[in-house]
Amino acid sequence: MLDPLRIEDRIAEISRRLRQLKESVLVVEKDAFLENHNLMAATERHIQVAIQACMDIASHIVAQMALEKPQRENKEIFNILADQSIIDTSLANRLVSMGGMRNVLVHNYLDVDDKKVYDAVKNDLKDIEAFVKQIQEFIDKQQNNKKIV
């Protein structure tokens, strides 16, 4: 059974991390960002946690609904949600790419391209927001279906 509180906790964390990114990174130009090592480090952590929270939500849904688990990499879990029409396929593909960024931040931290991190903040936060919106819609549907039965 889906645990809405577990999902809501992660959504709250995502929202907190996105707010921090918007307040700290979106207000500076790329050159200033690249010169500020503390801001770069904080940004990497905020992105890592936000993407991980999305993956945790997806994993919880897959596990609780007894759906097929990813065959190769955990980031592919978004495709499983798309296969079930829980999130849009195009969004799932973009989130898989973001999962790749999360993997670099965690496992290949020496190879992080700070320009790509900045660009991700500038261009990709809307995908995390879209994921949250679609998950909330899915949870609302699930709860409404319980009330009808």
C-alpha positions, -999 to 999 in steps of 0.1 A, spaced: 0 0 0 13 34 -9 24 55 21 13 91 12 32 105 42 64 90 30 59 105 -4 49 139 11 81 140 32 102 135 1 81 161 -18 87 186 10 125 179 8 124 183 -30 106 216 -26 131 228 0 160 219 -22 145 235 -53 138 267 -33 174 268 -21 186 264 -57 163 291 -70 174 315 -43 211 309 -46 219 298 -81 193 313 -103 202 348 -91 239 346 -103 255 345 -137 274 314 -147 309 331 -143 301 341 -107 288 306 -100 319 290 -114 341 312 -92 322 304 -60 333 269 -48 310 269 -18 280 277 -39 290 250 -64 293 224 -36 260 234 -21 244 233 -55 257 198 -62 243 185 -29 209 202 -35 206 186 -69 218 152 -57 192 152 -29 164 164 -50 170 138 -77 175 111 -51 142 120 -34 125 117 -68 141 82 -72 129 73 -37 94 82 -45 95 62 -78 110 32 -60 83 33 -33 56 34 -59 72 5 -78 77 -16 -47 42 -10 -32 25 -16 -65 46 -47 -71 57 -34 -105 87 -46 -125 120 -34 -111 147 -17 -132 169 -43 -150 201 -23 -152 202 10 -134 180 24 -107 176 57 -126 155 37 -151 128 35 -125 112 65 -141 105 45 -172 85 20 -152 63 48 -139 59 60 -175 50 25 -186 22 26 -160 10 61 -171 19 75 -137 42 101 -153 47 112 -189 72 93 -211 90 124 -222 94 135 -186 106 100 -176 133 102 -203 145 136 -189 145 123 -154 166 93 -164 192 118 -177 190 136 -144 195 103 -126 227 100 -146 238 134 -132 230 122 -97 252 91 -104 281 114 -115 276 136 -84 277 105 -61 301 81 -78 322 101 -102 325 133 -81 360 140 -95 345 143 -130 317 168 -122 314 194 -149 303 225 -130 291 242 -162 267 213 -167 255 216 -131 248 253 -136 229 246 -168 209 219 -151 198 243 -124 189 269 -151 171 245 -174 160 213 -156 144 222 -123 111 224 -141 113 187 -148 116 179 -111 86 202 -105 66 184 -132 75 151 -116 62 163 -82 30 176 -98 23 143 -117 31 122 -86 7 144 -65 -20 139 -91 -14 101 -91 -16 100 -52 -48 121 -53 -63 97 -78 -53 67 -56 -69 83 -25 -101 92 -44 -104 57 -56 -102 44 -21 -130 67 -10 -153 54 -38 -147 17 -29 
